[in-house]
């Protein structure tokens, strides 16, 4: 009997691909004009570059996206976007956990008058924005 090994992470969208899908979805709408990416993560080529970025205000845990639209009682919406791996023929998904620094940022923003959420995949982010916009 032959066993075939499949790397599941290679057949599902990456976090970057999910984010590009989200941005493309809103590209031509007013929402797209107010939805911005916070380029805060990623690999650093050197310790010097990391220090320079930190000196310029880069902080661990800052959410991936900010929707600059106030909806009472919130000043705006922070979105931590994670990839979503859905299992074939089921409704179940394996959600990627957030880091402690991401959790701390979300709590800080929630305590500062913003809505802050974790969204799994572009679909989850679209749903989060739709729900946010339903607020009075």
Secondary structure, DSSP 8 states (H G I E B T S, - for coil): -------GGGTS--HHHHHHHHHHHHTTSHHHHHEEE----S--S-HHHHHHHHHTT--TT--SEEE---BTTBS-EEEEEE-EEE-TTSS-EEE----HHHHHHHHHHHTTT-EEEEEEHHHHHHHHHHHHHT--
